[in-house]
């Protein structure tokens, strides 16, 4: 059974969504992220993908108090990312109550530091994000495009002990037009042992079924829930 992982994106302490990572296209859905997290927990969801968009932009954690509050008042297993770039930052993530640190840019820019975290904390405590545009990795809150192939990136990290990767196709994210099934299928075919979490573009229950069918082990869902395209009640069939 595929793992359902709702996303809460934070700007200035509020639950928001962007379209294609564009901070100018921001929509506020709730002033109180804790309330949103509790709604997820109420239907039996156990995971949460919490993203500090201010942190991603500034290169340092900004909204750690939101993490602290949700961790203290729910039983959700939280992965937290956005601005996790230093030893102090990753320690802050764990000290503030996250079970997993979400990391992206650092694995591209300073892989030695990233791999030292895998060794120190264990692969299960680190969730690596591969943000992709035209099968190339993008970093720094999607503001910077690289020439690194997503397949080379995944191979290098799996070889170093990474076990779980979530892959977001930037061109799909926040548009509610479906996921990058073809890309995910290529990744799963090439790396059958990877725990691949689909992210970006999920717009319907059909999208969830599709990524489960091709072998994704998890799916991150954001805007589709907030826009009512996917009802929380419908997700119950995926919850143990």
N, C-alpha and C positions, 0 to 999 in steps of 0.2 A: 504493500500500500504506500502510495506516495505521501510524503510529509508536507502538510500545509503550513506555510510560514507567512503570516501576514506581516506587512511592512508598515512601520510608522516613520515618516520622515519629519525631522524637526528643524524649523527655523524660528529663532527667537522664542523657543519654548513651546511653540504651537505645532500641531499636526498639519502638515501641508503636503502637496504633491507638485512636482514640476512636470513639464512636458519636454522630453528629449534632453533632460538635464539643464534646461534653460532657467536660470534664476529669475529672469524677467517674467517668465510664464508660471507664476506661483499662485496656487489656490489654497486658501486656508480651509480645512475641513472641521477642525475642532480646536478650541483654545486649550483644551485639557487632554493631553495625550494619555494620562493615566486612565481616564474614563474610557477611551478607545481600547486600551489594552485590557481593561476589565471586561469589556463586551466580548472580546475574543476569548478570554479565559472562561467566561460564562457558558460558552457553547462547547467547551471541552478542548479547545486548542491549547497546546502546550508550548509552542515555540513563538518567538517574536524576533523580527529583524528590525532593529532600531538604528536609524541613520541620522547622524548629526550633520546636516547640510551646511550649517555655519562652520562647523569644524572642518568639513571637506574643503571648503573654500579658503579658510584661513590657515589650514595646515596644522591646526592644534585643536584639541577637544574643547568645545564651548558649552555644550548642553548636557554636561555630566549629571546635573541635578535632576534632569528628567529621568535619566537612567536610574539614579538612586531611588527616586520616588516609585517608579514602576517595579523595580526589583524588590523594594521593601513591602509593597502592598499587593503583589501578585506572586504566584508560584511559577510564572512563565520562565522557560529557559530562554534567556535573551542573548542574541548576538548583537554587538554594538560596534559601529564603525563611523568613520568620518574624522579625519585628523589624527589617526593613530600612527604616529611617525617616530616616536622615541620610546626608550625604555620606561621613562616616567609616564608616558601616555598609556602604554599597555598596562602598566601597573594600576593606573587610575581606573581603567576600564574594569579590571577584575575587582579592585577594591570598592568600586561603586555598585557592584552587584551583577555584572554581566558574567555569564558562564563561558562565553566565547567572544574573542576579539575578531572583528572583521577588518581585514587588511587588503589593500590594493596597491596603491602607488609605491609603497615602500618596497614591495617585492620586485618592482621593476627598477626603481632608482638605487636602492641599497640592498640587494639580495642577501648579502652576508649577514646584515642585521636581521632580516626576516628569517633566514634559516637558523640563526642563533635562537630566535624565539620558538621555532618549531622544536628545537632540541631542549630548550629550557622548560617550556610549558606543555609540550606534547601536541601532536598534530590535531588531536580532537578539540583542543582549546583555541585553535586558529581557523577562521573561515576566510579562505582566499577568494577575492573577487576578481574576475576577469571581465573588465568592461571592454566591449568590442564594437568597432565600427568597420565595416567592410573586411571582417576577419582579422583586423589589426587591433592591438591593445591601445586603449585610451586611458589616461591617468589624470590625477589632480582634479577630482570632481568632474571628469570628462572634458576639462578645459584644454587638455594637451593630448594630441594624437602622436602615437609612435609608429615605427615601421616594424614592430615585433609581431610576428604571426601568432595568433591565439593558440595554434597547435604546438608551436615551439615552446611557447610560454607554459602551457599545460604540461608538456613532456618534461621540461626542466624541473618544474616544481613537484611533479609526481616522483621523479627520480630522487628528489631530496627528502621525500617522506610525507609530502602533503597528501591528504586522502580525500578531502572534500573541497569542491570549487563551485562557486555560483557564477554563472555567466549571464551578463546583461548585454543585449544588443541595443545600443544607444538609439539607433534609428527607429526602434520599436517602442522604447520606454515611454509610458504615460500617454500613448496615443490610442490605446484600447483597440488595436487592429490585429491582434493575434501575436503569437510568439515566434521566435526564430527556430521553428521545428527542424528545418533542414540543417541549420548550423549545429543544433544539439545532437541530431542524429549522426552527423559526421564525427563529432567529438566522442560520442559513446561508442561508435564503431571503431574508432582509432584507439580509444583508451577504455576498454571494457571494464576495467577495475575502478575507474573513477566514480566517486559519489558526486554526480552532477546535479546541481540545483538550477532549475530554469528561472529566469528573472527578466521582467520587462515585457510589456505588451499583452499580458494575460487579460483577456476581456470576457471570458465566458467559462462555464463548466466544461465545454467542449475542448477548450485550450488545455485545461488541466488533464483531461482524459488523453489528449494527444501526446503531451510530454511524458505522461506516465507510461504510455504504450511504447514509446521509443527507448525507455530505460532511465529516464531522469528519476532520481531518488527523492527529490524535493521540488517544491515550486513556491516562489515568493510572489505574493499577490498584494498589490497596493490599490491603485486607483479604481480598479474594477469593483472593489468592495465599497469604497467611498462614494462612487457614482451609482451604486445600486445595481450594477450589471451582474454581480455575483452576490447572492443573499447569504448571510451568515448561516441561515437554516440549511441551505443547500450543501454547505461545507461539512455538515455534521456526519455525512456518510463516510468522510475521510478521517474522522476523529475516532480514536479507539474508545 
